[in-house]
Amino acid sequence: MTFPDSAMLGNWILSWIQTDGAIHGFHNHSVWGGNPYRWSDFTAGHSTWASPFLAGMSHALAKQPHAEGAALLSRLIQFQTSSFQPDGQYAHIGFQVGELLNFGLIHNAITNLSLGLAALNGREYLPDADIQSIRQAVLKNMEACQRYGGGRATHNATANQDYARLWGKLVFQQAFDDRRWYDEIPQDLDFMIEHFHVGGFPDDECVATYRSLNDLSAVEPAEYYGLMICPLVMAYEVYGDQKYLDQAGRICRHVARSAWQDERGHIRFHRMWYQRDGHWIKNRQPMLIAGMGDSLEGIHAYLQHMPDPELEHFLKRCDETYAHYQNARGYFASATGWQSEVDIAPSTAWHAHDFRYLTRRQSVDTAFWERFFAPYEKMSVLLGDQCLWFEYGDYWQIRDYFWQDVYALLGRKDEVTFGRDMVWIGGDRALPVHYQCPDAPVFLRTDDAIYLVSGDEEQIDLTSVAALPYRGKS
């Protein structure tokens, strides 16, 4: 059995965290295919979609206390609980659209959930000031998000978004012993089950959810189902109603039984089911690898109440998938099937969801924290079919193969913006010189293989999702 390295995953995310607690990243959405480069936004600053890292830290600290880890979590909380737009929505909620977008329920809801989990898990070690900051921030944002359906599930809801809001309410209720939503939560859950749940594929023991009641031709992609499963399981724990656990189990089976095996022999999430000529058809890819954590955490939570060998085996197979696609630097390959930067550019935001799941599922000890905070000195490369990801220290790049000129994107982990390399052109759009990484390796893609043209192979941790084999130095 092979497990992913959650300590190095945390180490990698840590390398993007700023002194003020912001979590930077190239915010690549490996399900929809967008990112700030594709949207011509060119920002790589904080994203609230990375807030599950706070929850993951709180899981790890609850299992193994660590002073430096607790101080880091406190810094993250202080940033997130003070980062608001004037209307009460959180700042930096655009994710793959970057700072062009400043509205949307899901990126507010996931932040409330993450902060609530940090408070719930951190009551023994977080300063009371942080706990109170979380309480005030969540209530402020929940009020601001009344604009989305009046704060309740409605026929205009988006399934994963309204479920995420309900999960956040359940966690807040438990963390602060606050029953203000106690009666309405089961009402909203019952509404979602009645109107959004649909059964029958792959079989009658499974349930999926429509994303929107305005379009019944497709259901949610696999990576979102943890946002439904986890609140259903938690509602079972709080209200004792068996139907919530039963529905959670049916969704778990939908995810597990819709999975497929890729050409490398590893289990993968399906993309979605859609209707064609009156039949439900499964679409497998393009689909993410990094970002499975929400749904896997839901299955893990369900298994705490209902042992199921099929689902436990599925989690183990997904552990192996993570491990196979993990670079020694700590990040996973983002996806397959896009044939572009979307496959290889790792997003701290999606990886934060995986970190939250893995710290809940795996053990944490003193060695975890030693590796989490250890310096990382090597270069890192992930090869794709059309381009490659490179990072070294604060430098990150989406590079082209030798004598190709499509991407040439340069960024720094300590900068909010990135851009196209225009060093040979100059002018106002050219990046400052400190974006240029000296001695960045150059790779050549031929008809039969990929080769290293220049660079020290001993200093590079390399993985590949390219179809062509990598054959070292040419």
C-alpha positions in Angstrom: 0.0 0.0 0.0 1.4 3.4 -1.1 0.4 6.6 0.7 0.9 10.2 -0.4 3.3 12.3 1.5 1.0 14.8 3.3 3.9 16.5 5.2 5.6 17.4 1.9 2.3 18.5 0.5 2.0 20.9 3.4 5.7 21.9 2.9 4.9 22.9 -0.7 1.8 24.9 0.2 3.8 26.6 3.0 6.2 27.9 0.4 3.4 30.0 -1.1 2.4 31.6 2.2 3.3 35.2 2.8 4.3 36.9 6.0 0.8 38.4 6.4 -0.9 35.0 6.1 -2.0 35.2 2.5 -1.7 32.0 0.5 -0.5 32.8 -3.0 -0.8 30.4 -6.0 -1.3 29.9 -9.7 -5.0 29.3 -9.4 -5.6 26.6 -12.0 -9.0 25.1 -12.2 -8.4 21.6 -13.4 -12.1 20.7 -13.8 -13.2 23.7 -15.8 -9.9 24.4 -17.5 -9.6 28.1 -16.6 -6.9 30.0 -14.7 -5.9 33.7 -14.5 -3.7 33.3 -17.6 -6.7 32.1 -19.6 -8.8 34.9 -18.2 -6.1 37.5 -18.9 -6.1 38.4 -15.2 -2.5 37.6 -14.4 -2.8 37.6 -10.6 -1.5 34.8 -8.4 -2.3 36.3 -4.9 -4.5 34.9 -2.2 -7.6 32.8 -3.0 -10.3 31.8 -0.5 -10.4 28.4 -2.3 -7.1 27.7 -0.5 -8.8 28.3 2.9 -9.2 24.5 3.6 -5.4 24.6 4.3 -6.4 26.3 7.6 -8.8 23.3 8.4 -6.0 20.9 7.5 -3.6 22.6 9.8 -6.2 22.4 12.6 -6.6 18.7 12.0 -2.8 18.1 12.2 -2.3 20.3 15.3 -5.2 18.5 17.1 -3.4 15.2 16.4 0.2 16.4 17.2 0.6 19.8 18.9 3.4 22.0 17.5 4.2 25.5 18.5 5.4 26.8 15.1 2.5 25.1 13.4 0.0 26.8 15.8 1.7 30.2 15.2 1.3 29.6 11.5 -2.4 28.8 11.8 -2.9 31.9 13.9 -1.3 34.0 11.3 -3.5 32.5 8.6 -6.6 33.1 10.6 -5.7 36.7 11.3 -5.3 37.3 7.6 -8.5 35.5 6.5 -10.7 37.0 9.2 -9.7 40.5 8.2 -9.9 40.2 4.4 -13.3 41.5 3.4 -14.8 43.5 0.6 -16.9 46.5 1.6 -20.1 44.6 1.1 -19.1 41.9 3.7 -18.1 39.2 1.2 -14.6 37.9 1.5 -11.9 39.4 -0.6 -10.1 37.3 -3.2 -13.0 35.0 -4.1 -12.3 34.9 -7.9 -10.2 31.8 -7.9 -9.6 30.8 -11.5 -10.8 34.2 -12.8 -8.5 36.0 -10.4 -9.3 39.5 -9.2 -11.7 40.1 -12.1 -14.5 38.3 -10.1 -15.7 39.5 -6.7 -18.9 37.6 -6.1 -20.1 34.0 -5.7 -21.5 31.9 -2.8 -19.1 28.9 -3.0 -15.9 30.9 -2.3 -17.5 32.6 0.6 -19.1 29.4 1.9 -15.9 27.4 1.8 -14.1 30.1 3.8 -16.7 30.1 6.5 -16.4 26.3 6.6 -12.6 26.4 6.8 -12.6 29.0 9.6 -15.3 27.1 11.5 -13.3 23.9 11.3 -10.2 25.7 12.5 -12.2 27.0 15.5 -13.8 23.6 16.2 -10.5 21.7 16.1 -8.4 24.5 17.7 -10.3 25.3 20.9 -7.4 23.7 23.0 -4.5 25.6 21.4 -5.7 28.7 19.5 -5.8 32.1 21.3 -9.3 33.2 22.3 -8.8 36.3 20.2 -8.5 34.0 17.1 -11.6 32.0 18.1 -13.6 35.2 18.5 -12.3 36.7 15.2 -13.5 33.6 13.5 -16.9 33.8 15.0 -17.3 37.5 14.1 -16.0 36.9 10.5 -18.3 34.0 9.8 -21.4 35.8 11.1 -20.5 38.9 9.1 -20.1 36.9 5.9 -23.2 34.8 6.5 -25.2 38.0 6.7 -23.6 39.3 3.5 -24.4 36.0 1.7 -28.1 36.5 2.4 -28.0 37.9 -1.2 -27.7 34.3 -2.4 -31.2 32.8 -2.0 -32.0 34.8 1.2 -29.5 32.6 3.0 -31.5 29.5 2.4 -31.8 26.6 -0.1 -34.2 27.5 -2.9 -35.1 26.4 -6.4 -32.4 28.7 -7.7 -29.7 27.1 -5.6 -26.5 25.5 -6.9 -26.2 22.2 -5.2 -22.6 22.1 -4.1 -22.6 25.8 -3.1 -25.8 25.6 -0.9 -24.6 22.3 0.6 -21.3 24.0 1.5 -23.1 26.8 3.2 -25.1 24.2 5.2 -21.9 22.4 6.1 -20.5 25.8 7.3 -23.6 26.4 9.5 -23.4 22.9 11.0 -19.7 23.4 11.9 -20.3 26.9 13.3 -23.2 25.5 15.4 -20.9 22.9 16.9 -17.8 25.1 17.3 -19.7 27.9 19.1 -22.7 26.0 20.6 -24.9 28.4 18.7 -28.3 27.1 17.6 -29.5 30.1 15.5 -29.8 27.8 12.4 -30.7 24.6 14.3 -34.3 24.3 13.0 -33.7 25.6 9.4 -30.7 23.3 8.6 -32.8 20.1 8.4 -35.5 21.9 6.5 -32.9 23.0 3.9 -31.3 19.6 3.7 -34.7 18.0 3.1 -35.3 20.5 0.4 -32.0 19.7 -1.3 -32.7 15.9 -1.1 -36.2 16.3 -2.5 -35.3 18.5 -5.4 -31.6 18.0 -6.3 -30.9 14.3 -5.6 -31.3 11.9 -8.6 -30.7 8.2 -8.5 -30.1 5.4 -10.9 -26.5 5.7 -12.2 -24.4 3.8 -12.3 -27.0 1.7 -10.5 -30.0 2.0 -8.2 -27.8 2.1 -5.0 -26.3 5.4 -6.1 -27.4 9.0 -5.9 -26.0 12.1 -7.7 -27.1 15.7 -7.5 -28.2 18.1 -10.2 -26.0 21.1 -10.2 -28.9 23.4 -11.0 -32.6 22.8 -11.4 -32.4 25.0 -14.5 -30.5 22.2 -16.3 -31.4 18.6 -15.7 -29.2 17.3 -18.5 -26.1 16.8 -16.3 -25.1 16.3 -12.7 -22.3 17.6 -10.6 -18.7 16.6 -11.4 -17.2 14.0 -9.0 -14.9 16.4 -7.1 -17.8 18.4 -5.5 -19.6 15.5 -3.9 -17.8 15.9 -0.5 -19.6 19.2 -0.2 -22.8 17.2 -0.1 -21.6 14.1 1.8 -19.9 15.8 4.7 -22.9 18.0 5.7 -25.2 15.0 5.4 -23.0 12.9 7.7 -22.7 15.7 10.1 -26.5 16.3 10.1 -26.9 12.6 11.0 -24.5 13.1 13.9 -26.4 16.2 15.1 -30.0 15.3 14.4 -29.9 11.5 14.4 -32.0 11.1 11.2 -30.9 8.0 9.4 -32.0 9.3 6.0 -29.1 11.8 6.0 -26.6 8.9 6.4 -28.4 6.8 3.8 -28.2 9.7 1.3 -24.6 10.3 2.1 -23.8 6.6 1.4 -25.6 6.6 -1.9 -23.6 9.6 -3.0 -20.4 7.9 -1.9 -21.3 4.9 -4.1 -22.0 7.2 -7.0 -18.4 8.5 -6.8 -16.8 5.2 -6.2 -18.7 3.2 -8.9 -18.4 6.0 -11.5 -14.6 5.9 -11.2 -12.3 4.6 -14.0 -8.8 3.4 -14.4 -6.4 5.5 -16.4 -3.7 4.3 -18.8 -1.2 4.2 -15.9 -3.4 1.8 -14.0 -4.6 4.2 -11.3 -8.2 4.8 -10.2 -9.5 8.2 -11.1 -12.6 10.4 -10.5 -15.0 10.6 -13.4 -15.8 14.0 -14.8 -19.6 13.9 -14.9 -22.7 12.2 -16.1 -24.8 13.9 -18.8 -27.9 12.9 -20.8 -27.8 12.1 -24.5 -30.8 10.7 -26.4 -32.6 10.0 -23.1 -29.7 8.0 -21.6 -27.1 8.9 -19.0 -23.6 8.8 -20.3 -20.4 9.0 -18.3 -17.6 11.4 -19.2 -14.2 10.5 -17.8 -11.8 13.3 -18.7 -10.3 15.8 -18.9 -10.4 15.6 -15.2 -8.5 16.5 -12.1 -6.1 14.5 -9.9 -5.3 17.2 -7.4 -8.6 18.2 -5.8 -10.1 14.8 -5.0 -9.9 15.7 -1.3 -13.4 17.0 -0.7 -15.2 13.9 -2.0 -12.7 11.5 -0.4 -13.1 13.3 3.0 -16.9 12.7 2.6 -16.4 9.0 2.0 -14.0 8.9 5.0 -16.5 10.6 7.2 -19.3 8.2 6.1 -17.1 5.2 6.9 -16.8 6.3 10.5 -20.5 5.4 10.9 -21.0 2.7 8.3 -18.2 0.3 7.5 -18.1 -0.6 3.8 -15.3 -2.7 2.3 -16.0 -1.4 -1.2 -15.6 2.3 -0.2 -12.6 1.6 2.0 -10.9 -0.1 -0.9 -11.7 2.9 -3.1 -10.0 5.2 -0.6 -6.9 3.0 -0.7 -6.9 3.1 -4.5 -7.1 6.9 -4.4 -4.2 7.0 -1.9 -2.2 5.2 -4.5 -3.3 7.6 -7.2 -2.2 10.5 -5.2 1.2 8.9 -4.4 1.8 8.0 -8.1 1.2 11.5 -9.3 3.0 13.3 -6.5 6.3 15.1 -7.2 9.0 14.9 -4.5 8.4 18.7 -4.0 5.0 17.7 -2.6 2.4 18.8 -5.2 0.4 16.4 -7.4 -0.2 16.5 -11.1 -3.3 18.6 -11.6 -5.1 16.6 -14.2 -5.0 14.7 -17.4 -6.8 15.1 -20.7 -6.4 18.9 -21.2 -3.2 18.7 -23.2 -2.2 22.1 -21.9 -0.9 23.9 -18.8 -4.1 22.8 -17.0 -2.7 19.3 -16.6 0.6 20.3 -15.1 0.2 23.7 -13.2 -0.4 22.9 -9.5 -2.9 25.1 -7.7 -2.4 25.7 -4.0 -6.1 26.1 -3.8 -7.1 22.6 -5.0 -4.1 21.1 -3.1 -5.4 22.7 0.1 -8.5 20.6 -0.1 -6.4 17.5 -0.5 -4.3 18.5 2.5 -7.4 18.9 4.7 -8.5 15.4 3.8 -5.1 13.8 4.2 -4.5 15.3 7.6 -7.9 14.0 8.7 -7.2 10.5 7.3 -3.5 10.0 8.1 -1.6 10.0 11.3 0.4 13.1 12.3 3.5 12.9 14.5 6.6 15.0 15.3 8.3 13.8 12.1 5.4 15.2 10.1 6.1 18.7 11.5 9.8 18.4 11.0 9.3 17.6 7.3 6.5 20.2 7.0 8.9 23.0 8.0 12.1 21.6 6.5 13.9 23.7 3.8 13.6 22.5 0.3 16.7 23.3 -1.9 16.1 21.5 -5.2 14.5 22.4 -8.5 11.2 20.8 -9.3 9.7 19.9 -12.8 6.5 18.3 -13.9 6.5 17.4 -17.6 3.3 17.6 -19.7 2.6 16.9 -23.3 2.7 20.6 -24.5 4.5 22.4 -21.7 6.1 21.9 -18.3 5.9 23.3 -14.7 9.1 24.5 -13.1 9.8 25.9 -9.7 12.8 26.7 -7.6 12.7 28.7 -4.4 10.4 31.6 -5.1 10.5 31.2 -8.8 7.7 29.4 -10.7 7.3 29.1 -14.5 5.1 27.4 -17.1 7.8 26.7 -19.6 7.9 25.6 -23.3 9.9 22.9 -24.7 13.0 23.8 -26.7 12.2 25.9 -29.8 8.6 26.3 -28.9 7.0 29.6 -27.8 3.4 29.3 -26.6 3.5 29.8 -22.8 6.6 31.3 -21.3 4.9 32.3 -18.1 7.0 33.6 -15.3 6.0 34.2 -11.7 7.3 34.4 -8.2 5.6 33.0 -5.1 6.2 36.3 -3.2 4.5 38.4 -6.0 0.8 38.9 -6.6 1.2 39.2 -10.4 2.8 37.0 -13.1 3.2 37.5 -16.8 4.6 36.5 -20.2 8.3 36.5 -20.6 9.1 39.5 -22.8 12.7 39.9 -22.0 13.8 40.0 -25.6 11.1 42.5 -26.5 11.3 44.9 -23.6 8.8 47.7 -23.1 6.2 48.5 -20.4 4.9 44.9 -20.3 8.3 43.3 -19.7 8.6 41.7 -16.2 11.2 43.0 -13.7 14.5 41.3 -13.8 13.9 39.4 -10.5 11.3 37.2 -12.3 14.1 35.7 -14.4 15.4 32.5 -12.8 19.1 31.9 -13.6 20.0 28.4 -14.8 16.5 27.3 -15.4 16.6 23.9 -17.2 15.7 23.5 -20.8 13.9 20.4 -22.1 13.5 19.2 -25.7 10.5 17.2 -27.0 11.3 15.1 -30.0 9.1 12.6 -31.9 10.1 9.8 -29.7 11.0 11.2 -26.2 11.7 14.2 -24.0 15.3 15.1 -23.1 17.1 17.5 -20.8 19.1 19.9 -23.0 20.6 22.0 -20.3 20.6 21.9 -16.5 21.9 19.7 -13.7 19.7 16.6 -13.6 21.0 15.8 -10.0 19.4 19.1 -8.8 15.9 18.4 -10.3 13.1 16.4 -8.8 11.2 15.4 -12.0 7.9 13.7 -12.6 5.9 13.4 -15.9 2.4 13.0 -17.2 3.5 13.3 -20.8 2.8 10.5 -23.2 6.4 10.5 -24.4 9.0 9.0 -22.1 11.6 11.1 -20.4 15.2 9.9 -21.3 17.4 12.2 -19.4 20.2 14.4 -20.7 20.5 14.5 -24.5 
